[in-house]
């Protein structure tokens, strides 16, 4: 059977068109299917996964402490010499509760977190000891330093506590989860004896720890968009504790709650745009920008990080309203005393990454972008954050305080105490589920479409080539036939020897026939 070039051209064209229209059809259907899958609503797999994120991801909080090697020298004005100890790793189980859907397409919820020490992933135990600055003591000194009488009284009162010094030996457990502090205990007893309770900016119950009474608790009541009204602002935080702004900064812009919680974003992420995240621990929103492409188990991801200019105030008008206090910090630090009840706490990236000035005031800092920068790895189509680490260092602002003899020789600096890495990574179950429900669909449809386009193009071109070849062959055959006819017409009837050249020559009589 001859190969039909017309059949090849027609079938190739049909397959080519089918492949070409499959891509726009897929691009039209995909957002619809994503919206169905991701939108939060009752009795859906998406809601179950959102309420119980630990089913498909693993989250940890890793702590490191800075052990002061020369406390006595520091009191005389020397640079602190610090040695990092850790990691001390805690499994951070998280779930969402008190979920209440609103008719306007939003949902209220809380997100409690339970932290359990993981000895197998840690280098040391919670009972490891280290030397650090006396945070409660110095905080009280700072909060009363501008009072005309209180600082003098406090300075004299310290003489009644000879065992209270500017530096303390603590365990990792104590600095994180709390210990009874003698100064705070004394202040609590005095406050309890007052006939009228005082309204203080911070609660004083005699205990201190950076995460005291914060285990098995949540960070507040959130309200976010469910996707019911569109995916553009999916999971965008509308309010925190029923407020759309925080009260800590200098302008409406800086106080605005902006972005998601950093765990999921809207589908179809554009790497050219900023990604906003509200960080309740800092009392502010931050933004991240695209850094590079990475892969996880064959899944391409966009990596976003906070840019260095996020920590720069001079010549950056959008950051100036985050300056609280008398002066702006040097680049690389943020004063969060306003959301810490007035405690002189500054945050930075670990080891003062991007904070050259502050890093130069202490010894032992070894900054690394890979180990110390915050980042999120986002799957661009779904907007799901597959991996991420939020890294922050807690520092105490230290300076000489008048009337407090213990501080008379102190240098002005930010004193690193601890740093932490809050990480969340999709686990094996989550990767398998994501690939089955979305990723394979994302890659298979375009592959099929491009294969159809390639096959259709091949058959179409093959048919055209065969058509051209056959036409050329037919043209040559016709030309050859015409040439042969022309030769016959020009040939003589008799050859030179008198023999007939026509076909009738064969009709001559046989030899045995008489003339």
Secondary structure in CASP SS format (residue, H / E / C, confidence):
PFRMAT SS
TARGET T0000
AUTHOR 0000-0000-0000
METHOD secondary structure of the structure
MODEL  1
X C 1.00
X C 1.00
X C 1.00
X C 1.00
X H 1.00
X H 1.00
X H 1.00
X H 1.00
X H 1.00
X H 1.00
X H 1.00
X H 1.00
X H 1.00
X H 1.00
X H 1.00
X H 1.00
X H 1.00
X H 1.00
X H 1.00
X H 1.00
X H 1.00
X H 1.00
X H 1.00
X H 1.00
X H 1.00
X H 1.00
X H 1.00
X H 1.00
X H 1.00
X H 1.00
X H 1.00
X H 1.00
X H 1.00
X H 1.00
X H 1.00
X H 1.00
X H 1.00
X H 1.00
X C 1.00
X C 1.00
X C 1.00
X C 1.00
X C 1.00
X C 1.00
X H 1.00
X H 1.00
X H 1.00
X H 1.00
X H 1.00
X H 1.00
X H 1.00
X C 1.00
X H 1.00
X H 1.00
X H 1.00
X C 1.00
X E 1.00
X E 1.00
X E 1.00
X E 1.00
X E 1.00
X E 1.00
X E 1.00
X E 1.00
X E 1.00
X E 1.00
X E 1.00
X E 1.00
X C 1.00
X C 1.00
X H 1.00
X H 1.00
X H 1.00
X H 1.00
X H 1.00
X C 1.00
X C 1.00
X C 1.00
X C 1.00
X E 1.00
X E 1.00
X E 1.00
X E 1.00
X E 1.00
X E 1.00
X E 1.00
X E 1.00
X E 1.00
X E 1.00
X E 1.00
X E 1.00
X E 1.00
X E 1.00
X E 1.00
X C 1.00
X C 1.00
X E 1.00
X E 1.00
X E 1.00
X E 1.00
X E 1.00
X C 1.00
X C 1.00
X C 1.00
X C 1.00
X E 1.00
X E 1.00
X E 1.00
X E 1.00
X E 1.00
X C 1.00
X C 1.00
X E 1.00
X E 1.00
X E 1.00
X E 1.00
X E 1.00
X C 1.00
X H 1.00
X H 1.00
X H 1.00
X C 1.00
X C 1.00
X C 1.00
X C 1.00
X C 1.00
X C 1.00
X C 1.00
X E 1.00
X E 1.00
X E 1.00
X E 1.00
X E 1.00
X C 1.00
X H 1.00
X H 1.00
X H 1.00
X H 1.00
X H 1.00
X H 1.00
X H 1.00
X H 1.00
X H 1.00
X H 1.00
X C 1.00
X C 1.00
X C 1.00
X C 1.00
X C 1.00
X H 1.00
X H 1.00
X H 1.00
X H 1.00
X H 1.00
X H 1.00
X H 1.00
X H 1.00
X H 1.00
X H 1.00
X H 1.00
X C 1.00
X C 1.00
X C 1.00
X C 1.00
X C 1.00
X C 1.00
X E 1.00
X E 1.00
X E 1.00
X E 1.00
X E 1.00
X H 1.00
X H 1.00
X H 1.00
X H 1.00
X H 1.00
X H 1.00
X C 1.00
X E 1.00
X E 1.00
X C 1.00
X H 1.00
X H 1.00
X H 1.00
X H 1.00
X H 1.00
X H 1.00
X H 1.00
X H 1.00
X H 1.00
X H 1.00
X H 1.00
X H 1.00
X C 1.00
X C 1.00
X C 1.00
X C 1.00
X C 1.00
X C 1.00
X C 1.00
X C 1.00
X C 1.00
X C 1.00
X C 1.00
X C 1.00
X C 1.00
X E 1.00
X E 1.00
X C 1.00
X C 1.00
X C 1.00
X C 1.00
X C 1.00
X C 1.00
X C 1.00
X C 1.00
X E 1.00
X C 1.00
X C 1.00
X C 1.00
X C 1.00
X E 1.00
X E 1.00
X E 1.00
X E 1.00
X C 1.00
X C 1.00
X C 1.00
X C 1.00
X C 1.00
X C 1.00
X C 1.00
X C 1.00
X C 1.00
X C 1.00
X C 1.00
X E 1.00
X E 1.00
X E 1.00
X E 1.00
X C 1.00
X C 1.00
X E 1.00
X C 1.00
X E 1.00
X C 1.00
X C 1.00
X C 1.00
X C 1.00
X C 1.00
X C 1.00
X H 1.00
X H 1.00
X H 1.00
X H 1.00
X E 1.00
X C 1.00
X C 1.00
X C 1.00
X E 1.00
X C 1.00
X C 1.00
X C 1.00
X E 1.00
X C 1.00
X C 1.00
X C 1.00
X C 1.00
X C 1.00
X C 1.00
X C 1.00
X C 1.00
X C 1.00
X C 1.00
X E 1.00
X E 1.00
X E 1.00
X E 1.00
X E 1.00
X C 1.00
X C 1.00
X C 1.00
X C 1.00
X E 1.00
X E 1.00
X E 1.00
X E 1.00
X E 1.00
X E 1.00
X E 1.00
X E 1.00
X E 1.00
X E 1.00
X E 1.00
X E 1.00
X E 1.00
X C 1.00
X C 1.00
X E 1.00
X E 1.00
X E 1.00
X E 1.00
X E 1.00
X E 1.00
X E 1.00
X C 1.00
X C 1.00
X H 1.00
X H 1.00
X H 1.00
X H 1.00
X C 1.00
X C 1.00
X C 1.00
X C 1.00
X C 1.00
X H 1.00
X H 1.00
X H 1.00
X H 1.00
X C 1.00
X C 1.00
X C 1.00
X C 1.00
X C 1.00
X C 1.00
X C 1.00
X C 1.00
X C 1.00
X C 1.00
X C 1.00
X C 1.00
X E 1.00
X E 1.00
X E 1.00
X C 1.00
X H 1.00
X H 1.00
X H 1.00
X C 1.00
X C 1.00
X C 1.00
X C 1.00
X C 1.00
X E 1.00
X E 1.00
X E 1.00
X E 1.00
X C 1.00
X H 1.00
X H 1.00
X H 1.00
X C 1.00
X C 1.00
X C 1.00
X H 1.00
X H 1.00
X H 1.00
X H 1.00
X C 1.00
X C 1.00
X E 1.00
X E 1.00
X C 1.00
X C 1.00
X C 1.00
X C 1.00
X C 1.00
X H 1.00
X H 1.00
X H 1.00
X H 1.00
X C 1.00
X C 1.00
X E 1.00
X E 1.00
X E 1.00
X E 1.00
X C 1.00
X C 1.00
X C 1.00
X C 1.00
X C 1.00
X E 1.00
X E 1.00
X E 1.00
X E 1.00
X E 1.00
X E 1.00
X E 1.00
X E 1.00
X E 1.00
X E 1.00
X E 1.00
X E 1.00
X E 1.00
X E 1.00
X E 1.00
X C 1.00
X C 1.00
X C 1.00
X C 1.00
X C 1.00
X C 1.00
X H 1.00
X H 1.00
X H 1.00
X C 1.00
X C 1.00
X C 1.00
X C 1.00
X C 1.00
X E 1.00
X E 1.00
X E 1.00
X E 1.00
X E 1.00
X E 1.00
X E 1.00
X E 1.00
X E 1.00
X E 1.00
X E 1.00
X E 1.00
X E 1.00
X E 1.00
X C 1.00
X H 1.00
X H 1.00
X H 1.00
X H 1.00
X H 1.00
X H 1.00
X H 1.00
X H 1.00
X H 1.00
X H 1.00
X H 1.00
X H 1.00
X H 1.00
X H 1.00
X H 1.00
X H 1.00
X H 1.00
X H 1.00
X H 1.00
X H 1.00
X H 1.00
X H 1.00
X H 1.00
X H 1.00
X H 1.00
X H 1.00
X H 1.00
X H 1.00
X H 1.00
X H 1.00
X H 1.00
X H 1.00
X H 1.00
X H 1.00
X H 1.00
X H 1.00
X H 1.00
X H 1.00
X H 1.00
X H 1.00
X H 1.00
X H 1.00
X H 1.00
X H 1.00
X H 1.00
X H 1.00
X H 1.00
X H 1.00
X H 1.00
X H 1.00
X H 1.00
X H 1.00
X H 1.00
X H 1.00
X H 1.00
X H 1.00
X H 1.00
X H 1.00
X H 1.00
X H 1.00
X H 1.00
X H 1.00
X H 1.00
X C 1.00
X C 1.00
X C 1.00
X E 1.00
X C 1.00
X C 1.00
X C 1.00
X C 1.00
X C 1.00
X E 1.00
X C 1.00
X C 1.00
X H 1.00
X H 1.00
X H 1.00
X H 1.00
X H 1.00
X C 1.00
X C 1.00
X C 1.00
X C 1.00
X C 1.00
X C 1.00
X C 1.00
X C 1.00
END
